[in-house]
Amino acid sequence: MDILKKIQDHREQEEELKWEGTFAEYLGMLKERPYLAQSAHSRVYNMIKNAGVVEEHDHKRYKFFDEDIYGLDTAMEKLVEEYFHPAARRLDVRKRILLLMGPVSGGKSTLVNLLKRGLEKYSHTDEGAVFAIKGCPMHEDPLHLIPHHLREEFAQEYGIRIEGSLSPLNTMRLEKEFGGRIEDVLVERIFFSEDKRTGIGTFSPSDPKSQDIADLTGSIDFSTIAQYGSESDPRAYRFDGELNKANRGMMEFQEMLKCDEKFLWHLLSLTQEGNFKAGRFALISADELIVAHTNEAEYRSFIANKKNEALHSRMIVMPVPYNLKYSQEEKIYEKMIRESDIRDVHIAPHTLKVAAMFSILTRLKESKKASVDILKKLRLYDGEILEGFSDVDVEELKKEFSDEGMSGIDPRYVINRISSTIIKKEMTSINALDVLRSLKDGLDSHASISSDDKERYLEFISLARKEYDEIAKKEVQKAFVYSYEESAVTLMDNYLDNVEAYCNKAKLRDPLTGEELNPDERLMRSIEEQIGVSENAKKAFREEILIRISAYARKGKKFDYQSHERLREAIQKKLFADLKDVVKITTSTKTPDEQQLKKINEVVATLVDEHGYNSSSANELLKYVGSLLNR
């Protein structure tokens, strides 16, 4: 990749997108493209919507969040449907501060950064283009130039409502530079950039004694007072506070509830009326989305203080809980590892999955339903189909506790423990047992874990270990069966012949003697029992297999070993049960003979080539499974 060439291409693209013209020319553009005059909230909503929406089981998944936010589809749907969408339609929620509340490392900052980066990119598209009065430090909306008494007629003609008044600086510029001729005022296209402080602002509280309100609203430039003669001359004022610079876009208020009260007062007027006070001027209009984030403890403390009632009433609180799907949690770890210096270390398959299971278990609450233990809940939340449970049951479980996911182990703790294991032991390869051991050791030094929680978490580590034991046995089972692929296919063909005869009430013919035989019930049940098919359900299961074979035949496709997932699993389990003794002997013997050594090497090769292990982690897996089978 020629990085300099790519930078040059980007620079040329930016130049092509630039536009400058008069207000009269801008109005001409609005005739054709009225969406250019959208509000800040509308721009954010359209940015999210235009990235794509997927309808899934009466829920919407917004693809905008897919690459960075994992397992929070419900929270993101609520955020869009209950805040961004109505705010874009100019409903009253746009006059509220969006407060994201959730546990540490739960994704609040990631979400805000995603919105900021998204807006920067979106402002480079035609749908997200933003135009402002040229030379205005607040990137003011050109439509503020239209006098209030003409705005109703303008709305009828253009279909665009105008809110807000022309700022003091541009009011003066209109008279002095353009002689009151609004049609001649210069307008330019701007591009949002947090680095350049254009349309995106960030405010972080510091020491209340030293932090100045000017950080929010700008300040007087004392060096120009002699030139302009008055502190109330807008040219003697620096409109460079975060509220000024975030105009037309979004403003992030980090740790807002830690702010001194005087900083929060400005937000009362800004949220409700769309303006704020700065210096010796009339109220200054601003159109911006204000996003703040905090944790639950700080929020509870904030609302307990009666003095905060006015500000609290101007907030929309959106809970951002921890993810509760272990498959999505695994993706969070993968992403964090990709961004770290441990990405070159070999992490054996299922290592992150088992760590994710432990994390999710710490976040779940025990259901009051006797039929649902915490492991079943873990699986149901991840979308697994369990016998006796439907989607309705899962929805009911989710409604059982409104604060589920607001506590537990955070992703950073898991990554820290993985990193600690690698660095301490200078390992080039780690597996699930290494990580579980490290997670257990780290509980003693985790300051925020109570003794009761620690006891529960140790139980969850044991549960995760048991899950890994099953996964490990299954993985070796698959590798052994792969080496016996021909046996698996033969067993499956034999089973299908018997199922076909059973369903058609026919007999089988012995290939050697020609004798007619009844379907082998014992063989069929020995396979079906491997996946929990009951005596009552066997007929339906066999008919389902026959229907699948017919469907494949109609499409001209051959029904084979890979065509039915549950049947394939049953065949593998049956074959593995028959091979268990072979596996035991092969994996546990300290001095394998030539035949056993050949088989071990075949299985190791399969684990490396087909399942993502390296030779070291594959051999460790075989030894571990051998010890499990010999218990």
C-alpha positions in Angstrom: 0.0 0.0 0.0 1.4 3.4 -1.0 0.3 5.4 2.0 1.3 8.8 0.5 -0.7 8.1 -2.6 -3.8 7.3 -0.4 -3.3 10.5 1.5 -3.1 12.4 -1.7 -6.2 10.8 -3.0 -8.1 11.7 0.2 -6.9 15.3 -0.1 -8.1 15.5 -3.7 -11.5 14.0 -2.7 -11.9 16.6 0.0 -11.1 19.4 -2.5 -13.7 18.1 -4.9 -16.4 18.1 -2.1 -15.7 21.7 -1.1 -18.3 24.2 -2.1 -18.6 28.0 -1.7 -21.3 30.4 -2.9 -23.7 33.1 -1.9 -26.8 32.6 0.2 -28.9 33.0 -2.9 -27.1 30.1 -4.6 -27.5 28.0 -1.4 -31.3 28.6 -1.5 -31.2 27.3 -5.1 -29.7 24.1 -3.8 -32.3 23.8 -1.0 -35.0 23.8 -3.6 -33.6 20.7 -5.1 -32.3 19.1 -1.9 -34.3 20.3 1.1 -32.6 17.5 3.3 -29.5 19.7 3.4 -31.2 21.8 6.0 -31.8 19.0 8.5 -31.3 19.5 12.2 -28.4 17.9 14.2 -30.7 15.2 15.7 -32.1 14.4 12.2 -28.6 14.1 10.8 -27.6 11.6 13.4 -30.8 9.5 12.9 -30.5 9.5 9.2 -26.8 8.5 9.5 -27.8 5.5 11.6 -30.8 4.6 9.4 -28.9 4.9 6.1 -26.3 2.4 7.3 -29.1 -0.3 7.1 -31.8 -1.7 9.2 -32.5 -5.5 9.6 -35.9 -6.7 10.8 -35.4 -9.7 13.2 -38.2 -11.4 15.2 -40.2 -8.1 15.7 -37.0 -6.3 16.5 -34.8 -4.0 14.5 -31.0 -4.3 14.2 -29.2 -1.1 13.2 -26.2 -2.1 11.2 -24.5 1.2 12.0 -23.5 -0.4 15.4 -22.5 -3.8 14.1 -18.7 -3.5 13.9 -18.1 -1.9 17.3 -21.1 -2.6 19.6 -21.6 -6.3 20.4 -24.7 -8.0 21.9 -26.5 -4.8 22.6 -29.1 -4.9 19.8 -32.0 -4.3 22.1 -30.3 -1.3 23.9 -29.4 0.2 20.5 -32.9 -0.3 19.1 -34.3 1.5 22.2 -31.8 4.3 21.8 -32.8 4.9 18.1 -36.5 4.3 18.5 -37.0 6.2 21.7 -34.5 9.0 21.3 -33.0 9.6 17.9 -36.1 8.9 15.8 -38.6 11.1 17.7 -35.9 13.8 18.1 -35.4 13.8 14.4 -39.1 14.4 14.0 -38.8 17.5 16.2 -40.6 15.9 19.1 -39.9 17.1 22.6 -37.2 14.5 23.3 -34.8 16.6 21.2 -34.9 19.1 24.1 -33.3 16.5 26.4 -29.7 15.6 27.2 -29.0 12.0 26.2 -27.5 10.4 29.3 -25.9 7.0 28.7 -25.8 5.0 32.0 -24.1 1.7 32.5 -21.3 -0.2 34.2 -17.6 0.4 33.5 -16.2 -0.9 30.2 -19.8 -1.5 29.1 -19.5 0.3 25.7 -20.7 3.9 26.5 -17.5 5.6 25.3 -17.3 3.2 22.4 -20.9 4.2 21.4 -20.1 7.9 21.7 -16.9 7.6 19.6 -18.9 5.6 17.0 -21.4 8.5 16.7 -18.6 11.0 16.4 -16.6 9.1 13.8 -19.8 8.3 12.0 -20.7 12.0 11.8 -17.3 12.9 10.5 -17.7 10.4 7.7 -21.4 11.2 7.1 -20.6 14.9 6.6 -18.5 13.9 3.5 -21.6 12.3 1.9 -24.3 14.0 -0.1 -27.0 13.0 2.4 -25.0 14.3 5.4 -23.6 17.5 3.8 -23.5 20.5 6.1 -23.4 24.1 5.0 -22.6 27.1 7.2 -22.0 30.9 7.0 -18.5 31.3 5.8 -16.0 32.5 8.5 -18.4 31.9 11.4 -16.6 30.3 14.3 -19.8 28.5 15.3 -20.5 27.2 11.7 -23.9 28.9 11.9 -26.9 27.6 9.9 -27.3 30.0 6.9 -31.1 29.9 7.2 -30.7 32.0 10.4 -30.2 34.9 8.0 -33.9 34.8 7.0 -35.8 37.3 9.2 -38.4 35.9 11.7 -41.4 37.6 10.0 -40.7 35.8 6.7 -40.0 32.3 8.1 -43.6 31.1 7.9 -43.8 31.9 4.2 -40.4 30.3 3.7 -41.6 27.1 5.4 -44.7 27.0 3.0 -42.5 27.4 -0.1 -39.5 25.2 0.8 -41.0 22.8 3.4 -38.3 23.7 5.8 -38.8 25.0 9.3 -36.2 27.4 10.7 -35.4 27.6 14.4 -32.9 29.8 16.1 -31.7 33.4 15.7 -28.7 34.9 13.9 -25.7 35.1 16.3 -24.4 38.5 17.5 -21.3 38.2 15.4 -23.1 37.3 12.1 -25.7 40.0 12.8 -22.9 42.6 12.9 -21.1 41.0 9.8 -24.4 41.1 7.8 -24.6 44.9 8.3 -20.9 45.8 8.1 -19.6 43.4 5.4 -22.7 42.8 3.3 -24.8 46.0 3.8 -27.7 44.0 5.1 -28.0 42.1 1.8 -28.5 38.5 3.0 -28.4 37.1 -0.5 -24.7 38.1 -0.8 -23.6 36.5 2.4 -21.1 33.8 1.7 -21.9 30.2 2.5 -19.5 27.2 2.5 -19.7 23.4 3.0 -18.1 22.3 6.2 -16.9 18.8 7.3 -17.3 17.7 10.9 -14.0 17.0 12.6 -13.3 16.5 16.3 -9.6 17.2 15.8 -10.4 20.5 14.1 -13.2 21.3 16.5 -15.8 21.6 13.7 -19.3 20.3 14.7 -18.0 17.9 17.3 -17.1 19.1 20.8 -15.9 17.2 24.0 -16.0 18.6 27.5 -14.3 16.9 30.4 -14.6 18.2 34.0 -11.4 19.0 35.9 -10.7 20.8 39.2 -13.8 23.0 39.8 -11.6 25.7 41.3 -9.5 26.1 38.2 -11.9 25.2 35.4 -13.4 28.2 33.6 -16.9 28.5 32.2 -15.2 29.9 29.1 -14.3 26.3 28.3 -18.0 25.9 27.4 -19.1 29.3 26.2 -16.0 31.1 24.9 -14.5 34.2 26.4 -13.6 37.9 25.8 -10.4 38.5 23.8 -8.9 41.3 25.9 -6.3 42.1 23.3 -8.9 43.4 20.9 -10.9 45.6 23.3 -8.8 48.6 22.5 -9.4 48.0 18.8 -13.1 47.5 19.0 -13.8 49.7 22.0 -16.2 47.5 24.0 -16.5 44.1 25.7 -19.9 43.8 24.2 -18.6 44.0 20.6 -18.9 40.5 19.3 -15.7 40.9 17.4 -13.9 41.1 20.8 -15.3 37.8 21.8 -13.8 34.4 21.1 -16.6 32.0 20.2 -14.4 29.0 20.9 -16.1 27.2 23.8 -17.1 23.6 23.3 -20.8 24.6 23.0 -19.9 27.0 20.2 -17.7 24.5 18.3 -20.2 21.6 18.7 -23.0 23.6 17.0 -24.7 21.7 14.1 -23.3 18.4 15.4 -22.8 16.8 18.7 -21.2 17.6 22.1 -19.9 14.9 24.4 -20.1 15.7 28.1 -17.7 13.3 29.7 -18.5 12.4 33.4 -21.2 15.1 33.3 -22.5 14.4 36.8 -19.1 15.2 38.3 -19.3 18.7 36.9 -19.6 21.8 39.0 -23.2 23.1 39.1 -22.4 26.4 37.2 -21.4 24.3 34.1 -24.6 22.5 34.1 -26.9 25.6 34.4 -26.0 26.5 30.8 -27.4 23.2 29.7 -30.9 24.0 31.0 -31.4 26.8 28.5 -29.6 25.0 25.7 -31.7 21.8 25.9 -35.1 23.5 26.5 -34.8 26.6 24.3 -31.9 25.8 22.0 -29.8 28.7 23.2 -27.2 29.6 25.8 -25.8 32.8 27.4 -22.3 34.0 26.6 -20.6 37.3 27.6 -22.6 40.5 27.2 -24.8 39.3 24.3 -28.3 38.2 23.7 -28.9 34.4 23.9 -26.9 32.5 21.3 -28.8 29.8 19.3 -27.2 26.4 19.0 -28.4 23.2 17.4 -26.5 20.2 18.8 -27.0 16.8 20.3 -25.7 16.6 23.8 -24.5 13.2 24.9 -23.3 12.5 28.4 -22.3 9.2 30.2 -22.1 8.1 33.7 -22.2 5.0 35.9 -25.2 3.9 38.0 -23.7 4.8 41.4 -23.1 8.4 40.3 -26.5 8.7 38.7 -28.3 7.5 41.8 -26.4 10.0 43.9 -27.2 12.8 41.4 -31.0 12.1 41.4 -31.0 11.9 45.2 -30.0 15.5 45.4 -33.2 17.7 45.1 -31.2 20.6 43.7 -30.7 18.6 40.5 -34.4 18.1 39.7 -34.5 20.8 37.0 -31.6 19.2 35.1 -32.8 15.7 35.7 -36.2 16.5 34.1 -34.2 17.6 31.0 -32.5 14.2 30.6 -33.4 11.0 28.7 -31.6 8.2 30.5 -30.6 5.3 28.3 -29.2 2.2 30.1 -26.2 0.7 28.4 -25.8 -2.7 30.1 -23.2 -5.3 29.6 -23.6 -7.6 26.7 -25.4 -10.9 27.8 -24.5 -13.1 24.8 -21.3 -15.1 25.1 -20.8 -15.4 21.4 -20.9 -11.6 21.1 -18.6 -11.3 24.2 -16.1 -13.4 22.4 -16.1 -10.9 19.5 -15.4 -8.1 22.1 -12.3 -10.0 23.2 -11.2 -10.7 19.7 -11.4 -7.0 18.9 -9.5 -6.0 22.0 -6.8 -8.5 21.2 -6.5 -7.3 17.6 -5.9 -3.8 18.9 -3.2 -5.0 21.4 0.3 -6.2 21.4 -0.7 -9.8 22.2 -2.3 -10.4 18.8 0.6 -12.6 17.7 0.2 -15.1 20.5 -1.6 -18.3 19.5 -4.9 -18.5 21.4 -6.3 -22.0 21.2 -9.9 -22.4 19.9 -12.7 -22.0 22.5 -10.4 -20.2 24.9 -12.1 -16.9 24.5 -15.5 -18.6 24.3 -15.0 -20.2 27.7 -13.8 -16.9 29.2 -16.9 -15.2 27.7 -19.1 -17.8 29.3 -17.6 -17.0 32.7 -18.1 -13.3 32.2 -21.7 -13.6 31.1 -22.5 -15.9 34.0 -21.3 -13.2 36.4 -23.7 -10.7 34.8 -26.8 -12.9 34.8 -29.4 -13.1 37.6 -30.8 -16.5 38.7 -34.3 -16.9 37.3 -37.2 -17.4 39.7 -38.4 -20.1 37.3 -37.5 -23.6 38.6 -37.1 -25.0 35.0 -34.3 -22.4 34.2 -30.9 -22.8 35.7 -28.2 -20.2 35.0 -26.5 -22.4 32.3 -29.8 -22.8 30.4 -30.3 -19.0 30.7 -26.8 -18.5 29.3 -27.6 -20.7 26.3 -31.1 -19.3 25.7 -29.8 -15.7 25.7 -27.3 -16.6 23.1 -30.0 -17.9 20.8 -29.5 -21.6 21.3 -32.6 -23.7 20.8 -33.4 -25.8 23.9 -36.2 -28.4 24.1 -39.2 -27.0 25.9 -38.3 -23.3 25.4 -39.6 -20.9 22.8 -38.8 -17.2 21.8 -41.7 -16.1 24.1 -40.0 -17.8 27.1 -36.7 -16.0 26.3 -38.5 -12.6 26.1 -40.2 -13.4 29.5 -36.8 -14.2 31.0 -35.4 -10.8 29.8 -38.3 -9.0 31.4 -37.8 -10.7 34.7 -35.1 -8.3 35.9 -34.9 -4.7 34.6 -31.3 -4.2 35.8 -29.8 -7.4 34.5 -26.4 -6.8 32.9 -25.7 -3.7 35.0 -23.1 -5.6 37.1 -20.6 -8.4 36.8 -17.1 -8.9 35.3 -16.1 -6.4 32.6 -14.3 -7.2 29.4 -11.2 -5.3 30.4 -10.6 -7.6 33.4 -10.6 -10.7 31.1 -8.2 -9.1 28.6 -6.0 -8.0 31.5 -5.8 -11.5 32.9 -5.0 -13.0 29.5 -2.3 -10.4 29.0 -0.9 -11.1 32.5 -0.8 -14.9 31.8 1.1 -14.3 28.5 3.6 -11.8 30.0 4.3 -13.6 33.3 5.0 -17.0 31.7 6.3 -15.6 28.4 3.9 -18.0 26.6 3.5 -18.1 22.8 0.3 -20.2 23.1 -2.5 -20.2 25.7 -5.6 -22.3 26.1 -8.9 -22.1 28.1 -7.4 -23.7 31.2 -4.6 -21.1 31.3 -7.2 -18.3 31.1 -9.6 -19.8 33.7 -6.7 -20.3 36.1 -5.7 -16.6 35.6 -9.2 -15.4 36.0 -9.4 -17.3 39.3 -6.1 -15.9 40.5 -7.1 -12.4 39.7 -10.2 -12.4 41.8 -8.1 -11.8 45.0 -6.7 -8.5 43.6 -9.9 -7.2 42.1 -10.7 -4.3 44.4 -14.4 -4.0 43.6 -15.4 -7.7 44.2 -17.0 -8.5 47.6 -16.4 -11.8 49.4 -19.9 -13.0 48.5 -19.4 -12.1 44.8 -16.0 -13.8 44.8 -17.6 -17.0 46.1 -20.2 -16.9 43.3 -17.5 -16.1 40.7 -15.5 -19.2 41.8 -18.6 -21.3 41.2 -18.9 -19.8 37.7 -15.3 -20.6 37.0 -16.1 -24.2 37.9 -19.2 -24.1 35.6 -17.1 -22.7 32.8 -14.5 -25.4 33.3 -17.2 -28.1 33.1 -18.4 -26.5 29.8 -14.9 -26.6 28.5 -14.5 -30.2 29.4 -17.5 -31.1 27.2 -16.2 -28.8 24.4 -12.7 -30.4 24.6 -14.1 -34.0 24.5 -16.3 -33.0 21.5 -13.4 -31.4 19.7 -11.2 -34.5 20.1 -14.3 -36.6 19.2 -14.6 -34.7 15.9 -10.9 -35.1 15.1 -11.0 -38.8 15.8 -14.2 -39.3 13.8 -12.6 -37.3 10.9 -9.9 -39.9 10.9 -12.7 -42.5 10.8 -14.7 -40.6 8.2 -15.4 -43.7 6.1 -16.8 -45.4 9.2 -19.0 -42.4 9.9 -20.4 -42.4 6.4 -21.0 -46.2 6.5 -22.9 -45.9 9.8 -25.0 -43.0 8.5 -25.9 -44.9 5.3 -26.9 -47.9 7.4 -29.1 -45.7 9.6 -30.8 -44.1 6.7 -31.6 -47.5 5.1 -33.3 -48.5 8.3 -35.1 -45.2 8.7 -36.5 -45.4 5.1 -37.7 -49.0 5.8 -39.3 -48.0 9.1 -41.2 -45.0 7.7 -42.4 -46.9 4.6 -43.3 -49.9 6.8 -41.0 -52.0 4.6 -38.3 -54.7 5.2 -34.6 -54.6 4.5 -32.9 -57.3 2.4 -29.6 -58.8 3.8 -27.0 -58.1 1.1 -25.3 -61.5 1.7 -28.2 -64.0 2.4 -31.0 -62.1 0.6 -33.1 -62.6 3.7 -35.8 -60.0 4.5 -35.2 -58.3 7.9 -37.2 -55.8 10.0 -35.6 -52.3 10.5 -32.9 -52.5 13.2 -34.6 -50.6 16.0 -31.7 -51.1 18.3 -29.3 -49.5 15.9 -31.6 -46.5 15.2 -32.2 -45.9 18.9 -28.5 -46.1 19.8 -27.8 -43.2 17.4 -30.9 -41.1 18.2 -30.3 -41.3 22.0 -27.0 -39.6 21.5 -28.8 -36.3 20.8 -31.7 -36.8 23.3 -34.4 -38.0 20.8 -37.0 -39.6 23.1 -39.0 -42.8 22.4 -42.1 -40.6 21.8 -40.2 -38.3 19.4 -38.4 -40.9 17.4 -41.1 -41.3 14.7 -41.3 -37.5 14.1 -37.4 -37.3 13.9 -37.2 -40.1 11.4 -40.0 -38.6 9.2 -38.2 -35.3 9.3 -35.0 -37.0 8.0 -37.0 -38.7 5.2 -38.6 -35.3 4.2 -35.1 -33.7 4.1 -33.9 -36.6 1.8 -36.9 -36.0 -0.5 -36.3 -32.3 -0.6 -32.7 -32.8 -1.6 -33.7 -35.3 -4.3 -36.2 -32.9 -5.8 -33.5 -30.3 -6.1 -31.1 -32.8 -7.7 -28.8 -32.7 -4.6 -27.4 -35.7 -2.8 -28.2 -36.1 0.9 -24.8 -36.8 2.6 -23.0 -36.8 5.9 -23.1 -32.9 6.2 -26.8 -32.5 5.2 -28.5 -32.7 8.6 -26.6 -31.1 11.6 -28.3 -33.0 14.4 -28.0 -36.3 12.6 -24.3 -35.7 11.9 -23.8 -34.9 15.6 -25.6 -38.1 16.6 -23.5 -40.2 14.2 -20.3 -38.6 15.6 -21.3 -39.2 19.2 -22.2 -42.8 18.5 -19.0 -43.4 16.7 -17.0 -41.7 19.4 -18.8 -43.7 22.1 -17.7 -46.8 20.2 -14.2 -45.4 19.9 -13.9 -44.1 23.4 -11.6 -46.9 24.6 -9.4 -46.3 21.6 -9.2 -42.6 22.4 -8.5 -43.3 26.1 -5.6 -45.7 25.3 -4.2 -43.5 22.5 -4.3 -40.2 24.4 -3.2 -41.4 27.9 -0.4 -44.0 27.1 3.0 -42.7 27.9 4.8 -45.1 25.5 2.4 -45.4 22.5 3.2 -48.1 20.0 3.6 -47.3 16.3 -0.1 -47.7 15.5 -1.1 -45.4 18.4 1.5 -42.9 17.5 0.3 -42.8 13.9 -3.3 -42.3 15.1 -2.2 -39.4 17.5 -0.3 -37.7 14.7 -3.4 -38.0 12.4 -5.6 -36.5 15.1 -3.1 -33.7 15.8 -2.9 -32.9 12.1 -6.7 -32.8 11.9 -6.9 -30.4 14.9 -4.3 -28.2 13.3 -5.6 -28.3 9.7 -9.4 -28.3 10.4 -10.0 -26.7 13.8 -7.4 -23.9 14.2 -5.0 -25.4 16.8 -1.2 -25.3 16.5 0.8 -28.4 17.3 1.5 -27.4 20.9 -2.2 -26.6 21.8 -3.4 -29.7 19.9 -1.1 -32.0 21.9 -2.2 -30.3 25.2 -5.8 -30.8 24.2 -5.3 -34.5 23.6 -3.5 -35.0 26.9 -6.2 -33.2 28.8 -9.0 -35.2 27.1 -7.1 -38.4 27.8 -7.0 -37.4 31.5 -10.8 -36.6 31.5 -11.7 -40.0 30.0 -9.5 -41.9 32.5 -11.2 -40.3 35.5 
